[in-house]
Amino acid sequence: MNPYLSILGTLSFTIYGQIALKYRVNQINIILPETPLAKTIYLTKLLFDPMIFSAFIASLFWISTMTKMEKTEAYP
C-alpha cells in the first residue's frame, strides 16, 4: 500500500472517529454509575459499542503509516 494512502486513511478515519464518538456519546446520554465496579462495566460496554469501537480504526492506519515512512515525513 502506498504510504500516502495510509496517511489519507488516517486523516479520514480520524475525522470519522471524532464525529462518530460525539454522535454516539450524545445519543447514549452518559451518566456514570456511582460504584467503581459499575463504572468499569459501563465504560467497557461503551468502549465495545460497534460505532465507538470503529472510531479506533485510524490508529491502525497510523501504525501502518509509521512502519513505511519516517515520522518527519509522515507528520510534518
Secondary structure, DSSP 8 states (H G I E B T S, - for coil): --HHHHHHHHHHHHHHHHHHHHHHHHHHT----SSHHHHHHHHHHHHTSHHHHHTTHHHHHHHHHHHHS-HHHH--
